[in-house]
Amino acid sequence: MLDRIALGKIPRKHHIAFKDESGNLLYEECFTREAFLAPYTIMYHQHRPQAVHAGKAEHGWKLPKAVEGRPLLKRHVKSQDAKLPSGPAVSARVPYIFNDDVVLGMLAPTEPDPVYFANGDADDLFFIQKGSGTLRTILGDVRFEQHDYVAVPRALIHRFIPDKGVEQRWLSIECLGALHLPKQWRNDVGQLKMDAPLCHRDFRRPEFKGPLDENIRKLVVKRNGAFHGYTFDHNPLDVVGWDGSVYPFALPILNFQPRAGQVHLPPDSHGTFATRGALICSFVPRVVDFHPEAIPCPYPHSSVDVDEFILYVSGNFTSRRGVGPGSMSFHPAGIPHGPHPGAYEKSIGATRTDELAVMLDTFGTLHFTAAAVDLEDPNYMESFIG
């Protein structure tokens, strides 16, 4: 959640009568988190938001199921080789790796969502590896471009409209706990600190123009790992104004201001988002460690209680060979991991890296789906020998 903003028309105080120019009473909706104790947004509708009919869910994606009985290995999933399904985002997601806190997948939507969607199970975070488009929500539109993060709060009514004729390739991170900015970057009143790697100006917030009737009346809601269908009699994008701290946003990954030290800094310094059981990090082009005897390549390490996932996006990955844009590496807790042979030594004297990658450290054990297993590089574990 970011700072509070107010868009459109709102009354001077919460929970009082508010009417439009014709004298019609508007309907308040309090969109709250952690019951009524955490960040919230209050929106004002032309119609009663709770007036929906039960229906049939005509969209959704295949939910993750673990392939059991696999040995503990370092793994490389070549997602760039995947033939992802066509169709709208609401149906095109393919889960690859997951645990009880996060579900990581890919999607390549080829058409706009024909229905509205609300994920009642999770905050959704997307990384746009390729593509561009518009996230249309009940709170306004958020434009997104290649290499943006796009955050959609839990249960927010929205649909995706990919730009026509533009190849799309998105990493989806379904955060089953709340998504937020790491606490170490905020001061006591929630403002981003002066020395944080991000500032409030780095985020692209919704553009709000008022009620918008697209003649779409169907809604799909994901809740408890299932998809449910509903139908409105009225236009659900009927909000005339809102204020609050819960809203969708986009963040260009290159707005993240990387840090360098005399010697190699741990991944926490790259932390961009946090969620239950996971830290989401951004590795962006930067100068590297500047001690005259520094080894810029990441040191071999045993993170004994976290699994590590990395999506390689672009650039030269100094610690790895055989990976390219779209590669996903998985290094599990329990066995040491580090650079490929020769990379550690070769990095001495380097002054910059142009790598671009998204990493998750997770406390819960990650599991693979059959779709991920089909894309695995069988030689990855042995590639660290020699």
N, C-alpha and C positions, 0 to 999 in steps of 0.2 A: 504494500500500500504506500502511496505517495502522500503529498500534501493535500489539504482540502482545496477544492475548487468549486465554483458555482457557475452554472451555465443556464441560459434561458431565463424563464420567469419563475420566481419562487416567492412565497409570502415572507413577511418580516419576521416570522416566528414559527417554530415547529408546531404541528398538530392544531392549527387554527383553520377556520373556514377560508377557502381560497377559491375564487371564481374567475372564469374567463371573461372576455369583453361582452359576451352575451348574457352574462349572469348565471351561467351554468357552473355548478359546484364541481371542482376538480378533486381527484382521488389521490390521497397521499399513499405512497408505498415506502415503507422503511426497509431497506435492503441491508441487513445487519449480519455481523459475524460473531461467533462465540456467543450465541444468544444475543443479548443487547449490550455486551460489555466491551466489544472490540471495535475496530473501525467500521463505519457505516456510511451509507449514502441514502438520501431521501429524495425520491422523485415524485412528480405530480402528473397524473394520468387524466386523459379526457374520459376514459371508461374505467370501470372497476377491473383491476388487474387479476382478481381472483376468479373472474367469470370465464371459465374454460370448460369445454366438454372433454370427457375421456374419449380416446380414439385408439388408432393402431399406429405403432411406430413403423414407418416405412423405410427408415434409414438407421444406420449404425455400423459399427465395424466389429470384426472378429476379436473377441476378448483374449487376453494372453493366457496361455496354458504352458506350464513348464515341461521341458523334456527332462525326464528324471534319470538318475543313475549315471551321470557323466563324471569323468575324472576331473580333479582340480587342475586346471591348466590355464596358462596365459592364452588368450584367444584374439583373433583378428576376424572381424565380420566385414566383408567387402560389400557394404551397402550400395556402393556405386554400381555393382553388377545386378542389383535387384530390378526386376520388372514389376514395378508397383502398379496397382490397379488404377484404372482411370475412374473418373466420376467426381462428385463433389467432395469437399473435405469431410463432411459429416459421415461419409461412407468409406473414405479412402485410407484411413489410418491402418498401418500394419505394425502391431507391437512386436518388438524384438527382444528386449531385455527388461526385467521388472523385478520388483520385490513388493513388500507391503506399503512402501512409501512413495515409490515413483514407478511409472511405466514409460519406457523409452521406445519410440518407434519412428517410422518414416512415413511420409505421404507425399504424393505428387498430384494434387487435385487438378483436374482439367476443365472444370466448369463451376459456376457459382452454386452455392447451396440452394436447393429449391425450397427448403423449409428453414425455420429458425431452430436453433439448438441451444440447450443449456446443460452444462455438465454439472450435475448435482453431486458428483463424487469428488471433484477435484478442481483446483486452479490449474488452468492449462497454460503452459509456456511453450512457445514455438521458436525455433531458430530457423530463419529463412536462408538455407544454404544457397538456393537459387530461387529466383522468382520475385514477384511483387504483386500488390493488389490492395484491396480495401477490406478491413474488418468492420462490418456494419453492426452496430449494437443499439440497444434501446437507449443508450446514453450518448450516441453519436458515432461518427465514423472515425476510424484510425487508419491512416494510410501507412503501408509498410513496403519496404524495399529489400533487396538482397542484403544479407548480413545484418538484418534487424532481429532482435528478440521481439516477440509479440506476446503480451500477457493478457489472458482473459480470466477474470475472477469467476470463482465457483458460482454456478447457477445463473449467470448473466445471460439474458436472451441475446443471441447474435447469429450472424451467418457470415461466411467468408465469400468474397467475390475476387477470385484471382484475375489478374490482368489477362485479357484475351491475347492468345498467340505468344505468351511468355512461358518458357519452361519453368516448372515449379518443382522444388525439392525441399521439403521442410522436415526438420527434426522436431518431433513432438515429445514434450516432457510433461506427462500428466502427474501433477503433484497432489497426492492424496491427503497430505497435510497442507497447511496454508503456505503460500509463496510470499516471501517478503525480502527486503533488502537486509544484508547482514547487520546485526546489531552494532558491530564494532565501527560501522561507518556513520552511525547516528549519534546526535547528542541527546541530552536528557529530555528534550521536548520533541524529539523525532526528526529534527532537521538534519540533513546530511552535513557532516562536519566539513570544515574548511580543508582538511587534509584527506578527505575520502577520495577514492578514485573516480567518483561520479558526483555530479551536482544536479540540482533539481532541473536545471535548464537542459539537461541531456535527454530528457524523456519527451516523447511525442504523445500528447494527450488527445482526447476525443475532440473532434470538430462537431459542434452541435448546431443544428439548424431548426430544431423543433420537430413536430410530428411529421412522419414520412410514411405514407401508405403505399406499400409495394404489392398490394393485393395478395399477400401471403398470409394465410391464416393457420397453418399447421406448425406445431412445435414438437420437437423430439427432446426428451429429457433423459439423461443417463443418471441412474441412481441405483445404488447397491449392485453394481455390475450388470445392469440390464437397461434396455432402452424402452422408453414408454412414450406413447403418442397422445397428443391433445389437439384440440381445435378451438380457435377463438371465433366468436361471432363478429368481433370488431378487429380493427388494426392494432396489433400489440405495440407497434412503435408510435405510441400516441402521447409520449411524454412531452410536456411543454417546458419543463425546466427541472433542474436537480442541483443538489450540492452534496458534497461529501468527499470521502477519501478512498472509496472503493470504486474503481473504474478501470477500464482497459487502457493499455498504453503500449507504445513501441519504444525500443531502445536500440539505436545502432551500436553494434558491438564495438566499433571503432571509437565510440565516445568514451569507452573505458580507458582511464589514464593509468598505464602500467607503471610499476615501480621496478627499480633496479637497486641492488646493493653492492657493497664491496665483494661479497661472495653470494652464492645462490640463495634466493629466498624461497621459503616453502610455498606450496600452492595457495595457502590461505590469503596471501597478498593479492591473489587474482580473483578472490571471491566476489561474485557479482550479485547472485541471488542465493537465498537459503530457503530450505523447506524442511519439513519433518524428516530427519534421518539423512539429509544430503546437503552438500554445499555445491553450488553450480559456479564454475570458474570460467573466465574468459582469458585465453592466451592470444594476445594481439602483438603486432610488430613492435619491437622495442629495442633499446640498447640493453646489453647484458652486463653481467657482473664486471666490475672495473678494478678489483685488486690485481696487482701485477702478476700474482700467481693463481688467480681465480680459475676454476674449471666451470665454465658457463653451462655445460651440459648437466641435466639433472643427475644428482648422485644416486647410486643404487640405494634402494631403501626397502624396508619392511614395514609397511603401515599395517600393524597387526590386527586392526579392528575395522578397516574400511576396504571395500572393493572400489576399484578405479575404472571409470569409463571415459574414453576420449573420442570425440568426433573430429577428425582432421578435415579442415575446410580448405585451406590453401597455404602456399608457401613451402619453405624447405624445413622439414622436421629433423632437427639436428640429432635427436636421440633415437630416431627410428629409421629403418630402411624397409623398403617394400610396402610402404603405405602411401596413399595418395588421397586426394580430395574424395570424401565419402567413406574412407576407411574408419571403422570403429574398433578401437582396441579395448580389451578387457583384461585387467590385471587384478587377480583376486587376493584378498587377505589370506595369509597363511604361507605364502611363498614369496621370497624377495623378487623385486623387479627393478629394472633400470635400463640404461641405454643399450643399444645393439653393439656388438663387438666393434671397437675402433672409434665409435662416436664420442666416447668420453675423452679419449686422448686428442682426437681431431679438433675438439671444440676449444682447446687452450689457445688463447690469443684472439678468439672471435670477439667482435665488438657489437654485433647486432644480430637479431634473428627476425625473419619476416614471416614466422609461422602464425597461422590463424586457426584456432581450435576452441572447442567447447568441452569442458571436462566436468564430470560429476564424481565426487567422493561420496560413497554411501555407507552407512553403518550396517544396514541390513544386507544379507547375502543376495546378490543378483542372480536371477535365473534366466535361461535362454528359452525362447520359443522355437518351434520347428522352423519358422521362417528365417530366424537368425542362423540356426544350425546349417541350413542349406547354403548359406553364403560364407561359411567359415573357410579360412585359409588353413589347410591341414598341416602346413609346415611351420606355423608361427612359433610354436613352443620351442622347437629345435633351432630356430633362427637366432637364438641368443647364445648358442654354443659356438666356440671357435675364436 
